[in-house]
């Protein structure tokens, strides 16, 4: 067995591999880009090597630098994770040339499955069922179109070297073919430098079911049951589960046997996934084979009780497979949700920024969290914005779904948009609950999954009241702490009574919605015996409550409920049963003083966008002169010079995204 391995990856998969390797007594070497110097996988490893700048092409995709780190560290094997170099045959050969074991399949297997067209030819010879289609060498538009016409529309155009939905188009009729082919070829050439296409019959309501296979160096191969990955967006998986709902033992065996045939046809070694399209009539067709460990492998681990990374290490070291086919047992049901920093309401646009607040459900026998980030870490624009994989298990699908819904509610992130609310709506959807699944599920139920008004007006009023109550209680707590620490704890200046001469006591809290152009709402709070009377325009709400850390227990008009609250800068985020609500708290003098604390080093106090740069290196400035204009929380702020002096450098340009704490300009003050 290996004593030291290098993980040629980052994030949650690197952390996942390290966990198992350490459990087996294997030391781990991490590699990292300059952007990942403080990353979780670096902290977990026994040693780590910087391999280049933030861009993947200059770091994680540099096989030469990774091999250099392996040799320098004394690692005898490299685990590629998934993505990056995990399916790069050239890298596998380079490892072999240096005498370093690649923990994965041989280069020949990767090459065999690297082309969708060649893979289908191999599978056809091995007797694996294929979707009717054309995957020949003649790539003339006339031949491609004739093939589509013969098999009947709709058809699917797919780049032979493609993946991730790139170079793929659904064509509904002959009149659409030419335009769709041109677009698919351009996208394929841009993404893969290869515009060869294949044409397949498009199944209108297929399920995406994949089989986990494993093979050792002695020629033994088995399958570890199936996963259903039908719920997708833009051909990217969103939710995965195992076993596939409605799967009969006969169909499972047929698909498993076909997957093993596929692996044996290319003399496969290690963990792999054979992906099939499953039609409503029970017919299944080979789609592709992923020659690596899959993102969704945890659901297979939970239903089999096996550690697939441990299996990878054992097989790569020359051991036989740990179990035979008949020794595998399927237990219960598991689901995996991919938690992403993204905005589902804006075409799943990736989000970046700092995880200023991160709370997760407790891990136990039913809940597992695979992650590569911690609270305070930054989700950068350089890599996939996945925050974590949330995996649940229970004795059956119904109970697993219930656990997943609750776990998503307890997965709370502030500092950026995430897809947790969308995932919960998806899991709770009646058709998903009843396993009415196909690859068009999200589009089919778009109106429910992407509601225009997520929270009813009455709940919106109460959420606003809870945000105001949080402000009042947190301010009162702060005053009490200040009083306890002062030399005059009974000073009236330490109270928050809202006292006013000849008028009733009142406090005012102004809140607004971050993504709205509407003006802020002023909540007027009048003290009562045990709380406040809140006035929200014409609405009046009796409010009281308790605030313990981030947990707010609120009583509104006699109804008690609990919410969790994250406050960062002027943004207040509420997490409740009805979802997530965000408000901007317009603190008095916020716009004038927001940047005051960091004025000396001219750093960005929050995530934002550079709207304008008003100076350049060498500019002489006077005190309070505008230097950079930032947009943050839908408002513009000007960063000003703290004194007269000279701008020596400018680090950002208009349109750049900046993280909290990033220095915007370098400044030298005049001597006085």
C-alpha positions in Angstrom: 0.0 0.0 0.0 1.1 3.6 -0.7 2.6 5.5 2.2 2.3 9.0 0.6 0.0 10.2 -2.2 -0.5 13.5 -4.0 -4.0 14.8 -4.7 -4.0 16.7 -8.0 -7.2 18.6 -7.2 -8.8 21.1 -4.8 -11.9 21.8 -2.8 -14.3 19.2 -1.5 -12.9 16.3 -3.6 -9.4 16.9 -2.3 -10.7 17.0 1.3 -12.7 13.9 0.6 -9.7 11.9 -0.6 -7.5 13.2 2.3 -10.1 11.9 4.8 -10.0 8.3 3.5 -6.2 8.3 3.0 -5.6 9.5 6.5 -8.0 6.8 7.8 -5.8 4.3 6.0 -2.6 5.7 7.4 -1.5 7.3 4.2 0.2 10.7 4.2 -1.2 13.3 1.8 0.4 16.0 -0.4 -1.8 18.9 -1.6 -1.2 21.2 -4.5 -2.7 24.7 -4.6 -2.9 27.8 -6.7 -2.0 31.3 -5.4 -5.8 31.8 -4.9 -6.0 28.7 -2.7 -3.2 29.4 -0.3 -5.6 29.4 2.7 -7.9 26.7 1.3 -9.3 23.9 3.5 -7.7 21.1 1.5 -4.3 22.7 2.0 -4.9 22.9 5.8 -5.9 19.2 5.9 -2.9 17.9 4.0 0.3 16.8 5.6 2.3 19.1 3.2 1.4 21.3 0.2 3.1 22.8 -2.8 2.1 26.0 -4.7 1.8 25.2 -8.4 1.0 28.6 -10.0 -1.4 31.5 -10.3 -5.2 31.3 -9.8 -6.2 30.4 -13.3 -6.6 26.6 -13.7 -4.7 26.6 -17.0 -1.6 27.9 -15.1 -2.0 25.7 -12.0 -4.3 22.7 -11.6 -4.1 21.9 -15.3 -0.3 22.0 -15.4 0.6 18.3 -15.3 4.3 19.1 -15.3 4.1 21.2 -12.2 2.0 18.6 -10.4 4.5 15.8 -11.3 7.3 18.0 -10.1 5.6 18.5 -6.7 5.0 14.7 -6.5 8.6 13.9 -7.1 9.8 16.6 -4.8 7.5 15.4 -2.0 8.3 11.7 -2.5 4.7 10.8 -3.2 4.5 7.5 -5.1 1.0 7.9 -6.4 -1.4 10.6 -7.6 -5.1 10.7 -7.1 -6.7 13.0 -9.7 -10.1 13.5 -8.0 -12.6 14.5 -10.7 -12.4 17.3 -13.2 -9.0 18.9 -14.1 -6.6 16.1 -15.2 -8.7 13.1 -14.0 -9.5 12.0 -17.6 -6.3 13.3 -19.3 -4.6 10.4 -21.0 -1.4 12.4 -21.7 -1.1 13.1 -17.9 -1.5 9.4 -17.1 1.3 8.5 -19.5 3.5 11.2 -18.0 2.9 9.7 -14.5 3.8 6.3 -15.8 7.0 7.7 -17.4 8.1 9.0 -14.0 7.3 5.8 -12.2 4.3 7.4 -10.3 1.1 5.4 -10.0 -2.0 7.1 -11.4 -4.9 6.2 -9.2 -7.4 5.6 -12.0 -7.8 3.8 -15.2 -5.1 3.2 -17.8 -4.5 5.8 -20.5 -5.9 3.4 -23.1 -9.3 3.3 -21.4 -9.5 7.0 -21.1 -8.6 7.4 -24.8 -11.2 4.8 -25.7 -14.0 6.7 -23.9 -12.7 10.2 -24.7 -14.5 10.4 -28.0 -18.3 9.9 -27.8 -18.3 8.6 -31.3 -15.5 6.1 -30.8 -17.0 5.0 -27.5 -20.3 4.2 -29.2 -18.5 2.0 -31.8 -16.7 0.1 -29.0 -20.0 -0.3 -27.1 -21.8 -1.5 -30.1 -19.2 -4.3 -30.7 -19.5 -5.2 -27.0 -23.3 -5.6 -27.2 -24.2 -2.6 -25.1 -27.5 -1.1 -26.2 -27.1 2.3 -28.1 -29.5 5.1 -28.8 -30.3 5.0 -32.6 -28.0 7.5 -34.3 -25.2 8.4 -36.5 -21.6 8.5 -35.2 -19.6 8.0 -38.4 -16.4 9.6 -39.7 -18.2 11.4 -42.6 -19.0 14.8 -41.1 -20.5 16.5 -44.1 -23.6 18.5 -43.2 -25.5 16.6 -45.9 -24.8 13.2 -44.2 -25.6 14.5 -40.8 -28.9 16.0 -41.9 -29.8 12.9 -43.9 -29.2 10.8 -40.8 -31.5 13.0 -38.8 -34.2 12.9 -41.3 -34.0 9.1 -41.5 -34.3 8.5 -37.7 -37.0 11.2 -37.3 -37.2 14.3 -35.2 -36.5 15.4 -32.6 -32.8 14.6 -32.7 -29.9 15.5 -30.5 -26.7 17.0 -32.0 -23.7 16.3 -29.7 -20.0 17.2 -30.0 -18.0 13.9 -30.1 -15.4 15.5 -27.7 -18.0 17.3 -25.6 -19.2 17.3 -22.1 -21.1 19.5 -19.7 -23.8 20.3 -22.3 -21.4 22.2 -24.6 -21.7 21.6 -28.3 -25.2 20.1 -27.8 -28.4 21.1 -29.5 -31.9 19.6 -29.6 -33.4 19.9 -33.1 -37.2 19.7 -33.4 -37.6 19.7 -37.2 -35.7 19.6 -40.5 -36.1 23.4 -40.9 -34.1 24.0 -37.7 -31.3 21.6 -38.5 -28.8 23.8 -40.4 -28.9 26.6 -37.9 -28.6 24.3 -34.9 -25.7 22.4 -36.5 -23.8 25.6 -37.1 -24.3 26.7 -33.5 -23.3 23.4 -32.0 -20.1 23.1 -34.2 -19.0 26.7 -33.3 -19.5 25.9 -29.6 -17.7 22.6 -29.8 -14.8 24.2 -31.6 -14.5 26.9 -29.0 -14.8 24.5 -26.1 -12.8 21.5 -27.4 -11.0 22.6 -30.6 -13.0 19.8 -32.3 -16.3 20.3 -34.1 -17.1 16.7 -35.0 -20.7 15.9 -34.2 -22.8 12.8 -33.7 -26.6 12.7 -34.2 -28.9 10.7 -31.9 -32.6 10.1 -31.7 -33.8 12.4 -28.9 -35.9 10.8 -26.2 -38.5 13.2 -25.1 -38.9 12.1 -21.5 -35.9 9.9 -20.6 -34.4 9.3 -17.2 -30.7 9.6 -16.7 -29.6 6.4 -14.8 -26.0 5.6 -14.3 -24.2 2.5 -13.0 -21.2 2.6 -10.7 -18.6 0.0 -11.9 -15.4 -1.1 -10.4 -12.6 -3.2 -11.9 -9.2 -4.4 -10.6 -5.9 -5.2 -12.3 -6.7 -8.9 -12.3 -9.7 -8.5 -14.7 -12.5 -8.7 -12.1 -15.3 -6.3 -12.5 -18.6 -5.6 -10.6 -21.3 -3.0 -10.4 -22.4 -1.2 -7.2 -26.0 -0.6 -8.3 -27.4 2.5 -9.9 -28.0 6.2 -9.3 -30.8 8.4 -10.8 -29.5 11.7 -12.0 -32.5 12.8 -14.0 -33.0 16.2 -12.5 -30.7 18.5 -14.4 -30.3 22.1 -15.5 -28.5 22.7 -18.8 -27.4 19.1 -18.8 -25.7 19.5 -15.4 -26.9 17.3 -12.5 -28.7 19.0 -9.6 -30.0 16.2 -7.5 -28.9 12.5 -7.5 -30.3 9.6 -5.6 -29.6 5.9 -5.2 -31.2 3.5 -5.9 -33.2 4.7 -8.9 -36.9 4.9 -8.0 -39.0 2.2 -9.5 -36.0 0.1 -10.5 -36.9 -3.7 -10.7 -34.3 -6.3 -9.8 -34.4 -7.6 -13.4 -33.7 -4.2 -15.0 -31.0 -3.4 -12.4 -29.2 -6.7 -13.3 -29.6 -6.0 -17.0 -28.2 -2.5 -16.7 -25.5 -3.6 -14.3 -24.4 -6.5 -16.6 -24.3 -4.0 -19.6 -22.1 -1.6 -17.6 -19.7 -4.4 -16.6 -19.5 -5.4 -20.3 -18.6 -1.8 -21.2 -15.8 -1.7 -18.6 -14.4 -5.0 -19.7 -14.5 -4.0 -23.3 -11.8 -1.3 -22.7 -9.9 -3.3 -20.0 -10.9 -0.8 -17.3 -9.3 -0.5 -13.9 -10.7 1.4 -10.9 -13.9 3.4 -10.4 -16.0 4.3 -13.4 -19.5 5.3 -14.2 -21.5 4.0 -17.2 -24.3 6.4 -18.0 -27.6 5.3 -19.6 -30.8 6.9 -20.9 -33.7 4.9 -19.5 -36.9 5.2 -21.6 -40.4 4.9 -20.1 -40.8 1.5 -21.8 -37.9 0.1 -19.8 -35.5 0.2 -22.7 -32.1 1.6 -21.9 -29.3 3.0 -24.1 -25.6 3.7 -23.5 -24.8 7.4 -23.3 -21.2 7.7 -22.2 -18.7 6.4 -19.7 -17.0 8.6 -17.1 -13.5 7.2 -16.5 -13.2 8.6 -13.0 -14.9 8.9 -9.6 -18.1 10.9 -9.9 -19.3 13.9 -7.9 -22.3 11.9 -6.8 -20.4 8.8 -5.5 -21.5 9.4 -1.9 -25.0 8.2 -2.5 -23.6 4.9 -3.7 -21.4 4.7 -0.6 -24.4 5.2 1.7 -26.5 2.5 0.2 -23.7 0.0 0.0 -21.7 0.8 3.2 -18.5 0.9 1.1 -15.8 3.6 0.8 -15.2 4.0 -2.9 -12.0 6.1 -2.4 -10.6 3.3 -0.2 -11.5 0.8 -3.0 -9.6 3.1 -5.5 -6.5 3.1 -3.4 -6.6 -0.7 -2.8 -7.1 -1.5 -6.5 -4.4 1.0 -7.6 -2.0 -0.7 -5.2 -2.6 -4.0 -7.0 -5.2 -5.6 -4.6 -8.2 -7.6 -5.7 -11.6 -5.9 -5.4 -12.7 -6.0 -1.8 -16.0 -7.8 -2.5 -17.6 -10.0 -5.2 -20.9 -9.1 -6.8 -23.0 -11.4 -4.7 -21.5 -9.9 -1.5 -22.9 -6.4 -2.2 -26.1 -5.5 -0.4 -28.4 -2.5 -1.1 -29.6 -0.8 2.0 -32.0 2.1 2.3 -32.1 5.2 0.1 -29.8 8.2 -0.3 -30.0 11.6 -2.0 -27.3 14.2 -2.8 -27.9 17.9 -3.3 -25.2 20.1 -4.7 -25.1 23.4 -2.7 -23.9 26.1 -5.1 -23.1 29.7 -4.9 -25.4 30.8 -7.7 -28.6 32.6 -8.4 -31.3 30.2 -9.7 -33.6 33.2 -10.5 -31.0 34.6 -12.8 -30.3 31.6 -15.0 -28.1 30.0 -12.3 -25.5 32.8 -12.6 -22.5 31.8 -10.5 -22.0 34.0 -7.4 -18.7 35.0 -5.8 -17.7 36.5 -2.4 -17.0 35.7 1.1 -19.0 33.1 3.2 -19.6 35.6 6.0 -22.0 33.2 7.7 -22.2 29.4 7.3 -24.3 27.1 9.4 -24.9 23.5 8.5 -27.1 20.6 9.8 -25.3 18.3 12.2 -23.6 15.3 10.6 -24.7 11.9 11.8 -25.7 8.5 10.5 -28.3 10.1 8.3 -26.6 13.3 7.2 -23.2 13.7 5.5 -21.6 16.9 4.2 -18.7 16.9 1.8 -17.2 20.3 1.6 -14.0 22.2 0.9 -14.8 25.6 2.5 -15.3 27.0 5.9 -17.0 30.2 7.2 -14.9 33.1 6.2 -13.6 31.5 3.0 -14.0 33.1 -0.3 -15.8 31.6 -3.3 -13.7 32.9 -6.1 -14.5 33.4 -9.8 -11.7 31.0 -10.8 -13.3 27.7 -10.0 -16.5 25.8 -9.8 -18.8 27.6 -7.3 -19.9 24.5 -5.4 -19.9 25.1 -1.7 -20.7 21.5 -0.6 -22.5 18.3 -1.3 -25.3 17.6 1.2 -26.1 13.9 1.4 -28.8 12.2 3.4 -29.7 8.5 4.0 -32.7 6.8 5.5 -34.4 3.4 5.3 -36.6 4.4 2.4 -37.1 7.2 -0.2 -40.0 8.9 1.6 -38.0 9.3 4.8 -34.9 10.3 3.0 -36.8 13.1 1.2 -38.1 14.4 4.5 -34.6 14.5 5.9 -33.3 16.3 2.8 -36.0 18.9 3.0 -35.2 19.6 6.7 -31.4 19.5 6.1 -31.7 22.1 3.3 -33.6 24.3 5.7 -30.8 24.0 8.2 -28.1 24.8 5.6 -27.8 28.5 6.1 -25.4 30.7 4.1 -25.1 34.5 4.0 -22.7 36.7 2.0 -23.8 35.4 -1.4 -26.8 33.9 -3.2 -27.1 30.1 -3.1 -29.5 27.5 -4.5 -30.7 26.0 -1.2 -34.2 27.5 -1.5 -34.5 26.3 -5.1 -33.3 22.8 -4.0 -35.9 22.6 -1.2 -38.7 23.6 -3.6 -37.5 20.9 -5.9 -37.4 18.2 -3.2 -40.8 19.2 -1.9 -42.5 19.2 -5.3 -45.3 16.6 -5.5 -44.0 15.1 -8.7 -40.5 14.7 -7.4 -42.0 13.2 -4.2 -43.8 10.7 -6.4 -40.7 10.0 -8.5 -42.2 11.3 -11.7 -38.7 12.0 -13.1 -37.2 12.9 -16.4 -34.4 15.1 -17.6 -36.8 17.9 -18.4 -38.2 18.0 -14.9 -37.0 21.6 -14.0 -38.3 23.2 -17.2 -41.6 21.3 -16.9 -42.2 22.7 -13.4 -40.5 26.1 -13.9 -43.5 28.2 -12.6 -43.4 26.4 -9.2 -39.6 26.1 -8.9 -39.0 29.7 -9.8 -41.9 31.6 -8.2 -42.1 35.3 -8.9 -43.4 36.1 -5.4 -41.7 33.7 -3.1 -43.2 35.0 0.1 -46.9 36.0 0.5 -47.5 39.6 1.5 -48.7 38.7 5.0 -45.5 36.7 5.6 -43.4 39.5 4.1 -44.8 41.9 6.7 -44.0 39.6 9.5 -40.5 38.9 8.2 -39.9 42.7 8.0 -41.1 42.9 11.6 -38.7 40.1 12.6 -35.8 42.0 11.0 -36.8 45.2 12.8 -37.1 43.2 16.1 -33.7 41.8 15.6 -32.2 45.3 15.1 -33.9 46.5 18.3 -32.9 43.6 20.4 -29.3 43.5 19.1 -29.0 47.3 19.8 -30.3 46.8 23.3 -27.9 44.0 23.9 -25.0 46.1 22.7 -26.0 49.0 25.0 -26.2 46.6 28.0 -22.8 45.2 27.2 -21.4 48.8 26.9 -23.0 49.7 30.2 -21.5 46.7 32.0 -18.1 47.6 30.7 -18.2 51.3 31.6 -17.4 53.2 34.8 -21.0 54.5 34.9 -23.3 51.6 34.1 -26.4 53.5 35.1 -25.8 56.4 32.7 -28.9 57.2 30.6 -26.7 57.2 27.5 -26.5 53.4 27.8 -30.2 53.0 27.4 -32.2 52.5 24.3 -35.6 53.9 25.3 -36.3 56.2 22.4 -37.2 58.9 24.9 -38.4 62.2 23.3 -39.4 65.5 24.9 -43.2 65.9 25.2 -43.8 62.9 23.0 -44.2 59.1 23.4 -41.0 57.1 23.3 -40.2 55.9 19.8 -37.4 54.2 18.0 -37.1 54.1 14.2 -35.5 51.3 12.0 -35.3 51.8 8.3 -35.1 48.7 6.2 -35.2 48.0 2.4 -35.0 45.0 0.1 -31.5 44.5 -1.5 -32.8 43.7 -5.0 -35.6 46.3 -5.1 -35.7 49.9 -6.4 -38.5 50.7 -3.9 -37.6 53.1 -1.1 -36.8 51.9 2.4 -39.6 51.1 4.8 -39.4 52.9 8.2 -40.5 50.8 11.1 -41.6 52.8 14.1 -41.2 51.0 17.4 -43.0 52.2 20.6 -42.0 50.5 23.8 -44.6 48.3 25.6 -44.4 46.4 29.0 -42.6 43.4 27.5 -41.6 44.5 24.0 -42.6 46.9 21.2 -45.6 48.0 19.2 -44.2 48.0 15.6 -45.8 50.3 13.0 -45.1 49.3 9.4 -47.1 51.9 7.5 -50.7 51.1 8.3 -49.8 47.7 9.8 -49.4 47.4 13.6 -47.7 44.4 15.2 -47.1 43.6 18.8 -43.6 42.2 19.1 -41.4 40.7 21.7 -38.7 38.2 21.8 -35.3 36.8 22.8 -32.0 37.0 21.0 -29.4 34.4 21.7 -26.3 34.6 19.4 -27.9 34.2 16.0 -31.2 32.6 17.1 -34.1 35.0 17.4 -37.3 33.7 19.1 -40.0 36.2 18.0 -43.5 36.6 19.3 -45.6 38.6 16.8 -49.3 39.2 17.7 -49.1 36.2 20.1 -47.5 33.8 17.6 -44.1 32.5 18.5 -41.6 31.4 15.9 -37.9 31.0 15.6 -35.6 32.4 12.9 -31.8 32.5 12.5 -30.2 35.8 11.7 -26.9 36.7 10.0 -25.8 40.3 10.1 -22.9 41.6 8.0 -22.2 45.2 7.3 -25.7 46.6 6.7 -27.2 43.4 5.4 -29.5 41.3 7.6 -30.4 37.8 6.5 -33.3 35.9 8.0 -33.5 32.1 7.7 -36.9 30.7 8.5 -39.3 27.9 7.6 -40.7 30.0 4.7 -37.2 30.5 3.2 -34.5 33.2 3.3 -35.2 36.9 3.4 -32.7 39.7 3.1 -32.9 43.3 4.2 -30.6 46.3 4.1 -30.5 48.2 7.4 -30.0 51.9 6.7 -28.0 52.8 9.7 -27.8 56.5 10.4 -24.8 58.0 8.6 -24.0 54.7 6.9 -23.1 56.2 3.6 -20.8 58.7 5.2 -19.0 56.3 7.5 -19.2 52.9 5.8 -15.7 53.2 4.5 -14.2 55.3 7.3 -12.7 52.5 9.3 -10.5 51.3 6.3 -9.7 54.7 4.9 -6.1 54.6 5.9 -5.3 51.5 3.8 -8.0 52.2 1.2 -9.3 48.7 1.2 -12.8 47.5 0.2 -14.8 46.9 3.3 -17.3 44.6 1.5 -17.7 42.6 -1.7 -18.7 44.9 -4.6 -18.1 46.1 -8.1 -15.8 48.9 -9.3 -18.0 51.4 -11.0 -15.4 54.0 -11.8 -11.7 54.7 -11.2 -11.1 58.4 -10.8 -7.3 58.5 -10.5 -4.2 56.9 -12.0 -0.7 56.3 -10.7 1.0 59.6 -10.1 -2.2 61.6 -9.5 -1.8 64.2 -6.8 -4.9 64.3 -4.6 -6.3 66.3 -1.8 -8.0 65.2 1.4 -11.5 63.8 0.8 -11.0 63.7 -3.0 -12.8 60.8 -4.7 -10.6 57.9 -5.8 -12.7 54.9 -6.6 -16.5 54.5 -6.9 -17.8 51.1 -5.7 -21.2 49.6 -6.0 -22.2 47.4 -3.1 -25.7 46.3 -2.0 -27.3 48.1 -4.9 -25.8 51.5 -3.7 -22.8 53.5 -4.9 -20.1 54.6 -2.5 -17.1 56.7 -3.2 -13.7 55.8 -1.5 -12.0 59.1 -0.7 -8.4 60.1 0.1 -7.8 60.3 3.8 -5.3 63.2 3.3 -3.4 65.0 0.7 -0.9 62.9 -1.1 0.0 60.9 -4.2 -1.6 57.8 -5.8 1.3 55.3 -6.4 -0.7 52.4 -7.8 -4.2 51.4 -8.8 -5.1 47.7 -8.5 -8.5 47.4 -10.2 -10.3 48.7 -13.2 -13.9 49.5 -14.0 -16.1 46.4 -13.9 -13.9 44.4 -11.7 -15.3 42.4 -8.8 -13.5 43.0 -5.5 -13.6 41.1 -2.3 -13.9 42.5 1.1 -10.4 43.7 2.4 -8.9 44.0 -1.1 -6.6 47.0 -1.4 -8.0 49.3 -4.1 -5.2 51.8 -4.5 -1.7 52.5 -3.0 -1.4 55.9 -1.5 1.4 58.0 0.0 0.4 60.9 2.2 2.2 64.2 1.9 4.6 65.1 4.8 3.1 67.9 6.9 
